[in-house]
Amino acid sequence: MFYRVFLQASMLMLIAAISLGYQSAHAASPSSKLIVADQAELVHNLLDASGQIKSLSFEVEFPNFAGGPAILEAIRAGAVDIAYVGDTPPIQARASGTLLPIVATFTREIPQYRLTSRPDLKINNLAELKGKKLSYVEGSGRQVFLIEALNRAGLKLTDVTLVNLRVADLPDALRSGAVDVAVLQEPFVTRLVKQAGASPVLDPEERKLLPSTSYFYARPEVLADPDKVEAVRQFISAFVKAGEWSNENETEWAKFYYTDFQRVSAEDATAILKGQSPLVFQTSVEAIPHHQKLIDTLYKAGSIKEHLDAKGSFVDTFDKTIEQSR
């Protein structure tokens, strides 16, 4: 009870601070620096490729991380202002008592994650996951994706052997056979299929599990600082425009990011694009229903102890910016 009351009171104070800060932000100069936690250097590359990085009137740093748990540690330490994370980290952070408001949401209809089996193992149906050793990265977006896969197969977490790993260790764990199935994303899926004989799970239902939802969340202190709020506003506007650019210039984006940066062949980059769907940018109101579904899934699986209301995870401070930029 004390925890819930404390969290609710903290949220009310945060909203008040954000409101006051944002009203002042229109007259404030942007912060001299914004530190944005990146993953696979996606955000930095997208802003560079689109040219939107030049629209920012302040310095941005993009420290790169491998997964949500590492980002959470950095943001708790005050080393990061906002962070690009998957769909699960904001929920796990809030469930543990750390409220990190979501300031922007972007999604793809087709999942970015792939259930990928080790060499010499073919999984034709999700039900065949029963009894297998599966990678489990608590606090990462991979967590809820795996739980949803088991739900669709009529299985529970207790029906499989969970192997707790760091995101960075997943490719080697699959290659070596330390796990039977790992939740991976590109370009690692394509690399392991070609180089090691791994295989995506072949059940068509796997491609319909969950949309690829990602968020930017922020330290509350950032949202109480008018200069930082203005910097975040500019950043979100630039990122949304960059994402729209990538939707309209797929070939150029694939060459920039997958071929030139990730060192994926042009043929494989084309294949990766065919497996994706366009980026869609959502306001807080649009994003809340799916976020509630994720919370419900984690709660029913016993991965979080309290059934949270998704509305408490978001602020609408930047909704107008998203609407105007997309």
SETIGU-918540 format. One record per residue (C-alpha): residue in three letters; x, y, z. Coordinates in nm, 4 decimals. Layout:
! SETIGU-918540
<pt Ala; <X; Y; Z>> ...
//
This chain:
! SETIGU-918540
<pt Met; <0.0000; 0.0000; 0.0000>> <pt Phe; <0.2777; 0.2435; 0.0913>> <pt Tyr; <0.4529; 0.1675; -0.2383>> <pt Arg; <0.1385; 0.2428; -0.4426>> <pt Val; <0.0657; 0.5649; -0.2550>> <pt Phe; <0.4279; 0.6771; -0.2902>> <pt Leu; <0.4294; 0.6017; -0.6628>> <pt Gln; <0.1003; 0.7821; -0.7219>> <pt Ala; <0.2190; 1.0869; -0.5271>> <pt Ser; <0.5468; 1.0888; -0.7158>> <pt Met; <0.3615; 1.0751; -1.0452>> <pt Leu; <0.1424; 1.3722; -0.9518>> <pt Met; <0.4470; 1.5778; -0.8573>> <pt Leu; <0.6190; 1.4750; -1.1793>> <pt Ile; <0.3242; 1.5772; -1.3956>> <pt Ala; <0.3095; 1.9149; -1.2233>> <pt Ala; <0.6816; 1.9660; -1.2755>> <pt Ile; <0.6571; 1.8660; -1.6404>> <pt Ser; <0.3663; 2.1012; -1.7003>> <pt Leu; <0.5482; 2.3953; -1.5468>> <pt Gly; <0.8716; 2.3033; -1.7195>> <pt Tyr; <0.7143; 2.2715; -2.0609>> <pt Gln; <0.5328; 2.6038; -2.0318>> <pt Ser; <0.8677; 2.7665; -1.9635>> <pt Ala; <1.0475; 2.5660; -2.2303>> <pt His; <0.9003; 2.7624; -2.5177>> <pt Ala; <1.0927; 3.0664; -2.3993>> <pt Ala; <1.4030; 2.8733; -2.2974>> <pt Ser; <1.7137; 2.7932; -2.4936>> <pt Pro; <1.7726; 2.4209; -2.5484>> <pt Ser; <2.0144; 2.2444; -2.3193>> <pt Ser; <2.3731; 2.2491; -2.4392>> <pt Lys; <2.3736; 1.8690; -2.4365>> <pt Leu; <2.1285; 1.5797; -2.4479>> <pt Ile; <2.2502; 1.2278; -2.3681>> <pt Val; <2.0460; 0.9650; -2.5532>> <pt Ala; <2.0951; 0.5953; -2.4800>> <pt Asp; <2.1117; 0.4108; -2.8116>> <pt Gln; <2.1034; 0.0422; -2.9091>> <pt Ala; <2.2851; -0.0999; -3.2110>> <pt Glu; <2.3540; 0.2700; -3.2859>> <pt Leu; <2.0183; 0.2814; -3.4629>> <pt Val; <1.9059; 0.6236; -3.3454>> <pt His; <2.2358; 0.7947; -3.4227>> <pt Asn; <2.2547; 0.6384; -3.7692>> <pt Leu; <1.8949; 0.7236; -3.8512>> <pt Leu; <1.9450; 1.0891; -3.7644>> <pt Asp; <2.2710; 1.0985; -3.9619>> <pt Ala; <2.1351; 0.9218; -4.2705>> <pt Ser; <1.8276; 1.1454; -4.2892>> <pt Gly; <2.0228; 1.4647; -4.2227>> <pt Gln; <1.7960; 1.5450; -3.9273>> <pt Ile; <2.0942; 1.5581; -3.6909>> <pt Lys; <2.1708; 1.8977; -3.8440>> <pt Ser; <1.8348; 2.0353; -3.7320>> <pt Leu; <1.9295; 2.0094; -3.3636>> <pt Ser; <2.0596; 2.3281; -3.2039>> <pt Phe; <2.2437; 2.1508; -2.9212>> <pt Glu; <2.4996; 1.8765; -2.8724>> <pt Val; <2.3796; 1.5149; -2.8549>> <pt Glu; <2.5720; 1.2159; -2.7251>> <pt Phe; <2.4677; 0.8618; -2.8156>> <pt Pro; <2.6237; 0.6094; -2.5754>> <pt Asn; <2.5488; 0.2627; -2.7104>> <pt Phe; <2.4045; -0.0147; -2.4925>> <pt Ala; <2.3167; -0.3819; -2.5319>> <pt Gly; <1.9637; -0.4108; -2.3968>> <pt Gly; <1.7237; -0.2468; -2.1553>> <pt Pro; <1.8735; -0.3718; -1.8254>> <pt Ala; <2.2074; -0.1991; -1.8939>> <pt Ile; <2.0251; 0.1208; -1.9913>> <pt Leu; <1.8211; 0.1135; -1.6718>> <pt Glu; <2.1391; 0.1013; -1.4646>> <pt Ala; <2.2777; 0.4024; -1.6523>> <pt Ile; <1.9607; 0.6067; -1.6256>> <pt Arg; <1.9305; 0.5320; -1.2529>> <pt Ala; <2.2863; 0.6611; -1.2165>> <pt Gly; <2.1915; 0.9846; -1.3923>> <pt Ala; <2.4273; 0.9127; -1.6831>> <pt Val; <2.1524; 0.9255; -1.9480>> <pt Asp; <1.8758; 1.1797; -2.0165>> <pt Ile; <1.6438; 0.9776; -2.2403>> <pt Ala; <1.6716; 0.6261; -2.3765>> <pt Tyr; <1.5633; 0.4213; -2.6762>> <pt Val; <1.4304; 0.0940; -2.5352>> <pt Gly; <1.2067; -0.1971; -2.6299>> <pt Asp; <0.8555; -0.2518; -2.5026>> <pt Thr; <0.9329; -0.4239; -2.1713>> <pt Pro; <1.1954; -0.2038; -1.9936>> <pt Pro; <0.9564; 0.0781; -1.8943>> <pt Ile; <0.7214; -0.1769; -1.7391>> <pt Gln; <0.9932; -0.3599; -1.5481>> <pt Ala; <1.1406; -0.0318; -1.4263>> <pt Arg; <0.8038; 0.0893; -1.3014>> <pt Ala; <0.7265; -0.2467; -1.1405>> <pt Ser; <1.0536; -0.2195; -0.9475>> <pt Gly; <0.9637; 0.1284; -0.8214>> <pt Thr; <1.1495; 0.3412; -1.0775>> <pt Leu; <0.9104; 0.5618; -1.2725>> <pt Leu; <1.0597; 0.6560; -1.6114>> <pt Pro; <0.7883; 0.8303; -1.8148>> <pt Ile; <0.7487; 0.7359; -2.1795>> <pt Val; <0.7784; 1.0458; -2.3987>> <pt Ala; <0.7484; 0.8907; -2.7471>> <pt Thr; <0.6393; 0.5630; -2.9051>> <pt Phe; <0.7238; 0.4112; -3.2402>> <pt Thr; <0.6192; 0.0759; -3.3736>> <pt Arg; <0.6206; -0.1617; -3.6693>> <pt Glu; <0.3330; -0.3993; -3.7371>> <pt Ile; <0.5703; -0.6914; -3.8023>> <pt Pro; <0.7879; -0.7980; -3.5059>> <pt Gln; <1.1547; -0.6990; -3.5063>> <pt Tyr; <1.2354; -1.0042; -3.2952>> <pt Arg; <1.2725; -1.3553; -3.4343>> <pt Leu; <1.2602; -1.6793; -3.2429>> <pt Thr; <1.5746; -1.8427; -3.3817>> <pt Ser; <1.6805; -2.2032; -3.3223>> <pt Arg; <2.0347; -2.3337; -3.2899>> <pt Pro; <2.2135; -2.5120; -3.5759>> <pt Asp; <2.0681; -2.8570; -3.6539>> <pt Leu; <1.7383; -2.7805; -3.4826>> <pt Lys; <1.4222; -2.6945; -3.6735>> <pt Ile; <1.1140; -2.5641; -3.4944>> <pt Asn; <0.8105; -2.5956; -3.7221>> <pt Asn; <0.5428; -2.5163; -3.4659>> <pt Leu; <0.5417; -2.2988; -3.1547>> <pt Ala; <0.4210; -2.5975; -2.9524>> <pt Glu; <0.7592; -2.7610; -3.0202>> <pt Leu; <0.9171; -2.5093; -2.7833>> <pt Lys; <0.8031; -2.7331; -2.4961>> <pt Gly; <1.0987; -2.8770; -2.3067>> <pt Lys; <1.3522; -2.6656; -2.4939>> <pt Lys; <1.6206; -2.4393; -2.3477>> <pt Leu; <1.5168; -2.0825; -2.4252>> <pt Ser; <1.7081; -1.7581; -2.3779>> <pt Tyr; <1.5418; -1.5298; -2.1244>> <pt Val; <1.6508; -1.1696; -2.0863>> <pt Glu; <1.4440; -1.0210; -1.8065>> <pt Gly; <1.3805; -0.6495; -1.8506>> <pt Ser; <1.4358; -0.6654; -2.2273>> <pt Gly; <1.1689; -0.6528; -2.4975>> <pt Arg; <1.2647; -1.0113; -2.5714>> <pt Gln; <1.1009; -1.1162; -2.2459>> <pt Val; <0.7405; -1.0364; -2.3354>> <pt Phe; <0.7914; -1.1597; -2.6941>> <pt Leu; <0.8932; -1.5017; -2.5628>> <pt Ile; <0.6074; -1.5121; -2.3124>> <pt Glu; <0.3581; -1.4288; -2.5882>> <pt Ala; <0.5027; -1.7073; -2.8064>> <pt Leu; <0.4495; -1.9566; -2.5246>> <pt Asn; <0.0969; -1.8250; -2.4669>> <pt Arg; <0.0075; -1.8804; -2.8330>> <pt Ala; <0.1361; -2.2378; -2.8024>> <pt Gly; <-0.0628; -2.3018; -2.4852>> <pt Leu; <0.2579; -2.3263; -2.2825>> <pt Lys; <0.3828; -2.1666; -1.9622>> <pt Leu; <0.7285; -2.0571; -1.8515>> <pt Thr; <0.7442; -2.3733; -1.6419>> <pt Asp; <0.7086; -2.5853; -1.9576>> <pt Val; <1.0525; -2.4760; -2.0815>> <pt Thr; <1.4024; -2.4336; -1.9412>> <pt Leu; <1.4890; -2.0643; -1.9143>> <pt Val; <1.8526; -1.9642; -1.9537>> <pt Asn; <1.9174; -1.6126; -1.8235>> <pt Leu; <2.1605; -1.4296; -2.0504>> <pt Arg; <2.2735; -1.0808; -2.1406>> <pt Val; <2.1611; -0.9508; -2.4784>> <pt Ala; <2.5225; -0.9377; -2.6005>> <pt Asp; <2.5665; -1.3097; -2.5267>> <pt Leu; <2.2686; -1.4358; -2.7275>> <pt Pro; <2.4359; -1.4968; -3.0665>> <pt Asp; <2.7236; -1.6995; -2.9191>> <pt Ala; <2.4875; -1.8935; -2.6917>> <pt Leu; <2.2801; -1.9981; -2.9921>> <pt Arg; <2.5821; -2.0748; -3.2102>> <pt Ser; <2.7351; -2.2969; -2.9428>> <pt Gly; <2.4110; -2.4734; -2.8533>> <pt Ala; <2.4003; -2.3359; -2.4980>> <pt Val; <2.0364; -2.2592; -2.5754>> <pt Asp; <1.7992; -2.4227; -2.8217>> <pt Val; <1.6140; -2.1035; -2.9109>> <pt Ala; <1.7023; -1.7362; -2.8670>> <pt Val; <1.5056; -1.4199; -2.9317>> <pt Leu; <1.7202; -1.2270; -3.1794>> <pt Gln; <1.6880; -0.9350; -3.4164>> <pt Glu; <1.8600; -0.8345; -3.7370>> <pt Pro; <2.1305; -0.8447; -3.8534>> <pt Phe; <2.2123; -1.1323; -3.6145>> <pt Val; <1.9357; -1.3597; -3.7447>> <pt Thr; <2.0605; -1.3381; -4.1027>> <pt Arg; <2.4247; -1.3794; -3.9977>> <pt Leu; <2.3605; -1.6902; -3.7886>> <pt Val; <2.1409; -1.8477; -4.0550>> <pt Lys; <2.4121; -1.8025; -4.3187>> <pt Gln; <2.7229; -1.8590; -4.1097>> <pt Ala; <2.6158; -2.1209; -3.8566>> <pt Gly; <2.3088; -2.2931; -3.9979>> <pt Ala; <2.0641; -2.1499; -3.7456>> <pt Ser; <1.6975; -2.1258; -3.8416>> <pt Pro; <1.4093; -1.8903; -3.7632>> <pt Val; <1.1098; -2.0684; -3.6133>> <pt Leu; <0.8991; -2.1639; -3.9142>> <pt Asp; <0.5511; -2.1325; -3.7635>> <pt Pro; <0.3749; -1.8430; -3.9484>> <pt Glu; <0.2136; -1.7484; -3.6170>> <pt Glu; <0.5584; -1.6372; -3.4967>> <pt Arg; <0.5428; -1.3405; -3.7351>> <pt Lys; <0.2123; -1.2294; -3.5798>> <pt Leu; <0.3034; -1.2386; -3.2106>> <pt Leu; <0.3483; -0.8722; -3.1227>> <pt Pro; <0.4181; -0.5531; -3.3147>> <pt Ser; <0.7702; -0.4131; -3.2784>> <pt Thr; <0.7018; -0.1433; -3.0241>> <pt Ser; <0.9822; 0.0752; -2.8907>> <pt Tyr; <0.9856; 0.3790; -2.6673>> <pt Phe; <1.1883; 0.6753; -2.5573>> <pt Tyr; <1.1645; 0.7127; -2.1836>> <pt Ala; <1.3183; 0.9857; -1.9693>> <pt Arg; <1.4566; 1.0562; -1.6257>> <pt Pro; <1.1955; 1.2582; -1.4314>> <pt Glu; <1.4600; 1.5216; -1.3535>> <pt Val; <1.5028; 1.5831; -1.7253>> <pt Leu; <1.1329; 1.6543; -1.7675>> <pt Ala; <1.1412; 1.9053; -1.4810>> <pt Asp; <1.4163; 2.1099; -1.6515>> <pt Pro; <1.2786; 2.3595; -1.9103>> <pt Asp; <1.5990; 2.3581; -2.1165>> <pt Lys; <1.6051; 1.9799; -2.1292>> <pt Val; <1.2352; 1.9638; -2.2178>> <pt Glu; <1.2954; 2.1897; -2.5174>> <pt Ala; <1.5915; 1.9746; -2.6210>> <pt Val; <1.3798; 1.6580; -2.5949>> <pt Arg; <1.1063; 1.8247; -2.7993>> <pt Gln; <1.3499; 1.9112; -3.0774>> <pt Phe; <1.5019; 1.5645; -3.0616>> <pt Ile; <1.1667; 1.3854; -3.0887>> <pt Ser; <1.0649; 1.6029; -3.3820>> <pt Ala; <1.3916; 1.5243; -3.5609>> <pt Phe; <1.3622; 1.1519; -3.4871>> <pt Val; <1.0054; 1.1271; -3.6154>> <pt Lys; <1.1022; 1.3078; -3.9361>> <pt Ala; <1.4052; 1.0798; -3.9712>> <pt Gly; <1.1835; 0.7747; -3.9333>> <pt Glu; <0.9438; 0.9027; -4.1977>> <pt Trp; <1.2451; 0.9594; -4.4242>> <pt Ser; <1.3520; 0.5962; -4.3780>> <pt Asn; <1.0019; 0.4792; -4.4737>> <pt Glu; <1.0213; 0.6769; -4.7964>> <pt Asn; <1.3869; 0.5969; -4.8745>> <pt Glu; <1.4232; 0.2293; -4.7834>> <pt Thr; <1.7027; 0.1511; -5.0268>> <pt Glu; <1.9170; 0.4450; -4.9177>> <pt Trp; <1.8563; 0.3672; -4.5499>> <pt Ala; <1.9392; -0.0015; -4.5973>> <pt Lys; <2.2679; 0.0835; -4.7634>> <pt Phe; <2.3600; 0.3401; -4.4978>> <pt Tyr; <2.2759; 0.1298; -4.1930>> <pt Tyr; <2.2831; -0.2377; -4.2860>> <pt Thr; <2.5405; -0.2465; -4.5658>> <pt Asp; <2.7825; 0.0342; -4.4788>> <pt Phe; <2.7513; 0.0329; -4.0996>> <pt Gln; <2.6513; -0.3234; -4.0040>> <pt Arg; <2.8568; -0.4763; -4.2880>> <pt Val; <2.5630; -0.6807; -4.4131>> <pt Ser; <2.5695; -0.7681; -4.7843>> <pt Ala; <2.3412; -0.5730; -5.0132>> <pt Glu; <2.1453; -0.8919; -5.0817>> <pt Asp; <2.0910; -0.9598; -4.7128>> <pt Ala; <2.0026; -0.5955; -4.6458>> <pt Thr; <1.7301; -0.6211; -4.9091>> <pt Ala; <1.5991; -0.9383; -4.7453>> <pt Ile; <1.5933; -0.7678; -4.4055>> <pt Leu; <1.3880; -0.4808; -4.5466>> <pt Lys; <1.1369; -0.7230; -4.6980>> <pt Gly; <1.0789; -0.8648; -4.3515>> <pt Gln; <1.0035; -0.5238; -4.2024>> <pt Ser; <0.7050; -0.2930; -4.2122>> <pt Pro; <0.7058; 0.0890; -4.1973>> <pt Leu; <0.7752; 0.2805; -3.8792>> <pt Val; <0.4620; 0.4292; -3.7225>> <pt Phe; <0.4849; 0.7049; -3.4614>> <pt Gln; <0.2211; 0.7202; -3.1884>> <pt Thr; <0.0988; 0.9738; -2.9356>> <pt Ser; <0.0553; 0.8640; -2.5753>> <pt Val; <-0.3202; 0.8151; -2.6239>> <pt Glu; <-0.2605; 0.5926; -2.9261>> <pt Ala; <0.0097; 0.3903; -2.7508>> <pt Ile; <-0.1643; 0.3197; -2.4193>> <pt Pro; <-0.3894; 0.0252; -2.5271>> <pt His; <-0.1002; -0.1883; -2.6536>> <pt His; <0.1117; -0.0983; -2.3525>> <pt Gln; <-0.1710; -0.2227; -2.1301>> <pt Lys; <-0.1720; -0.5509; -2.3211>> <pt Leu; <0.2000; -0.5910; -2.2522>> <pt Ile; <0.1462; -0.5212; -1.8826>> <pt Asp; <-0.1381; -0.7745; -1.8721>> <pt Thr; <0.0817; -1.0387; -2.0397>> <pt Leu; <0.3695; -0.9912; -1.7954>> <pt Tyr; <0.1355; -0.9850; -1.4955>> <pt Lys; <-0.0442; -1.3062; -1.5928>> <pt Ala; <0.2933; -1.4768; -1.6419>> <pt Gly; <0.3993; -1.3719; -1.2923>> <pt Ser; <0.6843; -1.1565; -1.4260>> <pt Ile; <0.5542; -0.8480; -1.2439>> <pt Lys; <0.3774; -0.8576; -0.9091>> <pt Glu; <0.1375; -0.5643; -0.9460>> <pt His; <-0.1196; -0.5103; -1.2192>> <pt Leu; <-0.0308; -0.1617; -1.3385>> <pt Asp; <-0.2453; 0.0906; -1.5230>> <pt Ala; <-0.0705; 0.1728; -1.8514>> <pt Lys; <-0.1810; 0.5365; -1.8354>> <pt Gly; <0.0627; 0.5934; -1.5518>> <pt Ser; <0.3591; 0.5090; -1.7753>> <pt Phe; <0.3135; 0.8007; -2.0172>> <pt Val; <0.3267; 1.1785; -2.0342>> <pt Asp; <0.1532; 1.3639; -2.3171>> <pt Thr; <0.3995; 1.6543; -2.3176>> <pt Phe; <0.5276; 1.5799; -2.6676>> <pt Asp; <0.2113; 1.4467; -2.8340>> <pt Lys; <0.1587; 1.7647; -3.0360>> <pt Thr; <0.5214; 1.7495; -3.1514>> <pt Ile; <0.4699; 1.3919; -3.2724>> <pt Glu; <0.1461; 1.4816; -3.4510>> <pt Gln; <0.3090; 1.7774; -3.6272>> <pt Ser; <0.6239; 1.5878; -3.7284>> <pt Arg; <0.4853; 1.2609; -3.8633>> 
//
